[in-house]
Amino acid sequence: DVDLRPVEGAVALLDAVLAVAQRQAQGLLGLLQGGDVLGGADRADQLAIVGAGRVGLIRGELAARHPSVGWIGVCEKIPERAKFVADKVGADFVTADYRELIARPEVNALIVSTDEHLHVDPILAACERGIPMLIEKPLATDLGESQMVMDALEAALR
């Protein structure tokens, strides 16, 4: 007999991840369609991008062209890459510290596009502020961290 409890647990976690991702996607879609994230119709969307690799650059270039995005902040640990991406997207703020970027009062949406093993900390920081996120997959690279992220996302949505 094969013990299927670990598989069933993983399936339940995946279902929860998909439910949260769907709610986040709806919120981010509303943001990118000109909706107001924080309730102020006159406030432009102000986007933080943590991780300025290939995917961060693509997301940043798309955001820079969108009419509802009025401010872009970029976080990247490699200074040359940070400057390159910031120049390409017309970033208003650049830092190597995701905490500094996420704490900025301008930020009302976040894209997490770091290397996969670095997703957890920026996600948790954004959950503390209740910031809508687009998180590149996977949420985390460890089942325990994935559960911790799921718990934080669920708490932030309440």
N, C-alpha and C positions, 0 to 999 in steps of 0.2 A: 504494500500500500504506500502511496505517495502522499505526503503531507502537503495539502494545497493551501494551508493557512497563509504562508508567506506570499503566495501568488494572489490570493484573495485580498490580502492587505495592500499589495502593490496596486491591484486593480481599483480598490476603493480610493487609494491616494491619487491615482491617475484621474479618476472621476472627479474628485475634489479639485485637482489642479485644473482640469478642463472647465469646470464650473466657474472658478475664480478667473481664469483666463478669458472666458467669454464675457463676464461682467466687466473686466478691465478693458477688453477690446471695445465694448460698447461705449464705455466712458471716454476712451481715447478717440474713438471714431467721432463721438459728439464734439470733442475738443477740436479735432482737425476739420470738422464741418462748420466751425465757427461758433460752437456752443460755448457757454461760459462754465469753466470748471469750478470756480470758487463762488459763483453766484453774482458776480459783478458784470453786467452786460457790456459795460464800457471798458472792461479790462481785457487787453490783448493776451493771448496765450503765450506763456513764457516757459520755454522748454529747456530742461537740463539734459545733457547727453553725457553719460558716464561710460567711458570707453570709446576712444576715437580711432579704432582700427578700421578695417574695410567696411564693416557693417555700420559702425558709428558714423563714418563719412557719408555713406549712402543715406542713412536716416537723416543726418544733418542737412544734406543737400536738398532732400525732399521737403524738410521742414522750412528751410530758408526760402523756398519758392512758394510756400503756402501763405495766402493772404491773412490768415488769422494768427500767424505766429509773429509776435512783435519783439521777441527777445530770445536769444539762444546763449546758453552757457555750456562750456565743454570742459570735461575733466579727462585728462590723459596723463599717465605717468612719464611717458617719453617726451621730453620737451620739444624736440624737433617735429615729432608727429603732432603734438598739441598745436604748435604754431601753424603747421601745414593745414590741418583740418579747420582750425579757427579762421584762417584766412579764406579757405574755400567756402565756408558757410557764413562768413561775416559775423562770427561770434562776438557777443558783447562782453563776455567774461570767460576767462580761461584759468584753470587751476590744475594742480596735480593731486588735490585732495578732494575726494568725493564728498566728504562731510561738509567742507566749506561750500561747495556748490549747492548741495541739497538744502543746506541751512539758509541760503539766500532768500530773502523775502519775495524776490521776483518770481521764483520758481513755482509753477503750478502744474507741471507735468514733467515726467521723467522717462527717458529711454535708457535701459540698462543693456549695454552692448559690450561689456568687458569680456575678457576670456572667461570661459564657463566656470572655472574654479573660483572666480572672484565676484560672482553674482550676489552672494548672500548678504554681505555687509551693506552695499548700497540699497538693496531691496528693503532690508530692515530699517535703515535710516529713513527711507521714503515712507514706509508704513507708519513710522512714528509721527510724521507730519501729515499723513493722510493724503499723500500726493498720488494721483493716478499714474500708472506706469505701463509702458510697453517693455516687456522683459523678453530678451532673446532666449531661446531654449538652450539648455534646460534651466529650470529654476535653480538647481544646485547639482553638484556631482556626487552627493552622498544622500542616502535615504533619510538619515536622521536630520540633516540640514534641510532637505526638501520638506520634511514634516514641520520643522521650525518655521520655514518660510511660509508654508501653507497656513499655519496657525496665525502668523503675523498678518498675512493678507486677509484672512477671514476676520480677524479682530478689527483691522482697519476699515473693513466694509460695513461694520455694524454701526 
